[in-house]
Amino acid sequence: STPELVSRIALALDRPNRLVSVPLSMLRISGMLAGRREEMRRLTGDLFVDTSKASRLLDWRPPHALDEGLAETARWFRSARLDHPGTGKGC
């Protein structure tokens, strides 16, 4: 789920998880009123990725588990920010 992914990213970045619980119907109505119905549907809907065909046909295996990949991405993100200071705040 999107909240679970956000929580795992926050954990990998050693940042607080600042998710606020909002009823799904309220989010969808807000998206519709803002003219962002499709974006809200993608954000709040389920995303399933089936890698079995790629795994089978290409003999492909993900190089990292999800949390390991997020930790590696967080390390890269931090080093990129140190290499280019002043490119943003908050992390």
Backbone as CSV, one residue per row, in Angstrom:
resi,resn,N_x,N_y,N_z,CA_x,CA_y,CA_z,C_x,C_y,C_z
1,SER,0.837,-1.186,0.000,0.000,0.000,0.000,0.878,1.244,0.000
2,THR,0.311,2.343,-0.434,1.051,3.606,-0.431,1.476,3.991,0.985
3,PRO,0.588,3.908,1.994,1.039,4.249,3.347,2.178,3.359,3.839
4,GLU,2.132,2.077,3.507,3.214,1.185,3.926,4.520,1.575,3.244
5,LEU,4.467,1.910,1.961,5.672,2.328,1.246,6.231,3.619,1.836
6,VAL,5.353,4.587,2.124,5.801,5.842,2.732,6.442,5.563,4.087
7,SER,5.850,4.681,4.874,6.408,4.322,6.180,7.784,3.691,6.043
8,ARG,7.946,2.817,5.073,9.244,2.167,4.869,10.300,3.146,4.367
9,ILE,9.893,4.091,3.527,10.830,5.118,3.050,11.258,6.002,4.218
10,ALA,10.304,6.406,5.058,10.635,7.219,6.238,11.610,6.476,7.135
11,LEU,11.378,5.198,7.332,12.276,4.392,8.156,13.672,4.330,7.545
12,ALA,13.752,4.116,6.243,15.047,4.040,5.563,15.802,5.361,5.658
13,LEU,15.070,6.472,5.645,15.692,7.798,5.742,15.877,8.246,7.187
14,ASP,15.467,7.389,8.130,15.550,7.707,9.554,14.804,9.006,9.856
15,ARG,13.627,9.130,9.280,12.782,10.300,9.449,11.459,9.862,10.071
16,PRO,10.770,10.772,10.749,9.472,10.401,11.324,8.437,10.141,10.232
17,ASN,7.556,9.234,10.528,6.455,8.918,9.623,5.325,9.887,9.939
18,ARG,5.034,10.785,9.043,4.037,11.823,9.302,2.756,11.600,8.493
19,LEU,2.306,10.385,8.469,1.063,10.087,7.767,-0.125,10.488,8.633
20,VAL,-1.122,11.056,8.003,-2.352,11.444,8.683,-3.472,10.595,8.099
21,SER,-4.240,9.999,8.952,-5.339,9.153,8.498,-6.499,10.016,8.017
22,VAL,-6.871,9.833,6.767,-7.990,10.557,6.162,-8.874,9.513,5.478
23,PRO,-10.181,9.594,5.681,-11.062,8.617,5.032,-10.870,8.626,3.510
24,LEU,-10.812,7.448,2.936,-10.596,7.295,1.506,-11.639,8.059,0.696
25,SER,-12.883,8.021,1.137,-13.943,8.730,0.395,-13.656,10.228,0.353
26,MET,-13.119,10.784,1.442,-12.813,12.211,1.474,-11.673,12.540,0.494
27,LEU,-10.687,11.676,0.435,-9.585,11.880,-0.514,-10.088,11.845,-1.946
28,ARG,-10.945,10.888,-2.239,-11.462,10.756,-3.608,-12.330,11.947,-4.001
29,ILE,-13.169,12.407,-3.086,-14.002,13.583,-3.364,-13.119,14.806,-3.565
30,SER,-12.103,14.967,-2.719,-11.176,16.096,-2.863,-10.476,16.057,-4.208
31,GLY,-10.042,14.871,-4.621,-9.397,14.722,-5.917,-10.334,15.065,-7.060
32,MET,-11.584,14.655,-6.945,-12.571,14.952,-7.977,-12.817,16.474,-8.051
33,LEU,-12.984,17.119,-6.908,-13.237,18.564,-6.877,-12.042,19.357,-7.403
34,ALA,-10.837,18.825,-7.201,-9.621,19.509,-7.660,-9.293,19.179,-9.110
35,GLY,-10.123,18.343,-9.743,-9.852,17.954,-11.123,-8.701,16.971,-11.236
36,ARG,-8.461,16.234,-10.175,-7.348,15.278,-10.128,-7.846,13.866,-9.813
37,ARG,-8.972,13.526,-10.371,-9.577,12.227,-10.086,-8.631,11.071,-10.419
38,GLU,-8.023,11.098,-11.592,-7.151,9.999,-12.015,-5.911,9.902,-11.127
39,GLU,-5.314,11.034,-10.803,-4.135,11.024,-9.938,-4.479,10.454,-8.567
40,MET,-5.634,10.839,-8.034,-6.059,10.333,-6.731,-6.358,8.840,-6.792
41,ARG,-6.938,8.408,-7.906,-7.212,6.968,-8.061,-5.907,6.187,-8.036
42,ARG,-4.889,6.699,-8.750,-3.597,6.001,-8.771,-2.930,6.027,-7.406
43,LEU,-3.065,7.136,-6.696,-2.436,7.271,-5.383,-3.101,6.388,-4.339
44,THR,-4.423,6.286,-4.398,-5.147,5.542,-3.362,-5.479,4.112,-3.763
45,GLY,-5.319,3.788,-5.028,-5.643,2.439,-5.479,-4.505,1.467,-5.231
46,ASP,-4.798,0.216,-5.465,-3.793,-0.827,-5.300,-2.928,-0.932,-6.546
47,LEU,-1.660,-1.189,-6.331,-0.732,-1.419,-7.427,-0.120,-2.792,-7.219
48,PHE,-0.379,-3.663,-8.136,0.190,-4.997,-8.078,1.161,-5.156,-9.233
49,VAL,2.334,-5.610,-8.937,3.340,-5.855,-9.957,3.694,-7.328,-9.890
50,ASP,3.474,-7.999,-10.994,3.787,-9.422,-11.076,5.052,-9.580,-11.910
51,THR,6.136,-9.948,-11.264,7.414,-10.101,-11.962,7.680,-11.548,-12.379
52,SER,6.690,-12.403,-12.217,6.928,-13.824,-12.482,7.291,-14.098,-13.945
53,LYS,6.659,-13.393,-14.892,6.974,-13.628,-16.304,8.406,-13.182,-16.615
54,ALA,8.803,-12.006,-16.146,10.179,-11.541,-16.350,11.163,-12.475,-15.672
55,SER,10.810,-12.918,-14.483,11.692,-13.849,-13.767,11.880,-15.135,-14.554
56,ARG,10.789,-15.618,-15.092,10.828,-16.886,-15.821,11.532,-16.730,-17.168
57,LEU,11.138,-15.746,-17.957,11.688,-15.598,-19.305,13.126,-15.076,-19.319
58,LEU,13.446,-14.207,-18.392,14.773,-13.579,-18.393,15.691,-14.130,-17.305
59,ASP,15.180,-15.083,-16.558,15.915,-15.610,-15.406,16.361,-14.450,-14.518
60,TRP,15.427,-13.517,-14.271,15.712,-12.305,-13.515,15.271,-12.453,-12.074
61,ARG,16.089,-11.960,-11.185,15.770,-11.903,-9.771,16.101,-10.493,-9.284
62,PRO,15.262,-9.904,-8.441,15.585,-8.571,-7.940,16.894,-8.614,-7.153
63,PRO,17.759,-7.631,-7.353,19.055,-7.649,-6.671,18.955,-7.384,-5.176
64,HIS,17.835,-6.792,-4.726,17.663,-6.455,-3.315,16.231,-6.735,-2.880
65,ALA,16.064,-7.038,-1.612,14.726,-7.066,-1.026,14.261,-5.613,-0.910
66,LEU,12.967,-5.391,-0.729,12.419,-4.041,-0.712,13.116,-3.149,0.311
67,ASP,13.179,-3.568,1.557,13.774,-2.719,2.592,15.259,-2.478,2.343
68,GLU,15.950,-3.468,1.838,17.373,-3.304,1.498,17.540,-2.296,0.356
69,GLY,16.686,-2.371,-0.647,16.740,-1.427,-1.763,16.412,-0.011,-1.325
70,LEU,15.428,0.136,-0.438,15.099,1.458,0.083,16.249,2.026,0.903
71,ALA,16.915,1.187,1.700,18.063,1.641,2.487,19.193,2.094,1.563
72,GLU,19.441,1.352,0.499,20.481,1.728,-0.466,20.114,3.040,-1.166
73,THR,18.851,3.194,-1.521,18.396,4.436,-2.147,18.541,5.611,-1.186
74,ALA,18.217,5.394,0.083,18.360,6.452,1.097,19.823,6.861,1.237
75,ARG,20.748,5.890,1.228,22.186,6.215,1.291,22.602,7.045,0.084
76,TRP,22.128,6.660,-1.098,22.451,7.418,-2.303,21.888,8.828,-2.211
77,PHE,20.624,8.947,-1.758,19.963,10.239,-1.657,20.740,11.174,-0.729
78,ARG,21.150,10.636,0.406,21.915,11.458,1.348,23.242,11.896,0.758
79,SER,23.932,10.997,0.084,25.236,11.359,-0.488,25.059,12.364,-1.626
80,ALA,23.994,12.248,-2.407,23.737,13.198,-3.493,23.447,14.579,-2.920
81,ARG,22.736,14.647,-1.811,22.438,15.934,-1.170,23.712,16.548,-0.598
82,LEU,24.609,15.719,-0.088,25.873,16.242,0.453,26.757,16.762,-0.678
83,ASP,26.689,16.114,-1.842,27.480,16.541,-2.998,26.948,17.839,-3.602
84,HIS,25.634,18.098,-3.409,24.983,19.275,-4.002,24.153,19.982,-2.938
85,PRO,24.792,20.607,-1.951,24.034,21.263,-0.881,23.156,22.386,-1.419
86,GLY,22.092,22.662,-0.677,21.192,23.748,-1.061,20.175,23.370,-2.107
87,THR,20.035,22.054,-2.396,19.089,21.630,-3.431,17.739,21.256,-2.852
88,GLY,17.537,21.505,-1.602,16.251,21.180,-0.985,16.415,21.014,0.506
89,LYS,15.293,20.970,1.183,15.320,20.835,2.637,14.355,19.760,3.066
90,GLY,14.508,19.332,4.289,13.526,18.427,4.862,14.029,17.028,5.122
91,CYS,15.166,16.632,4.614,15.641,15.277,4.863,16.946,15.303,5.615
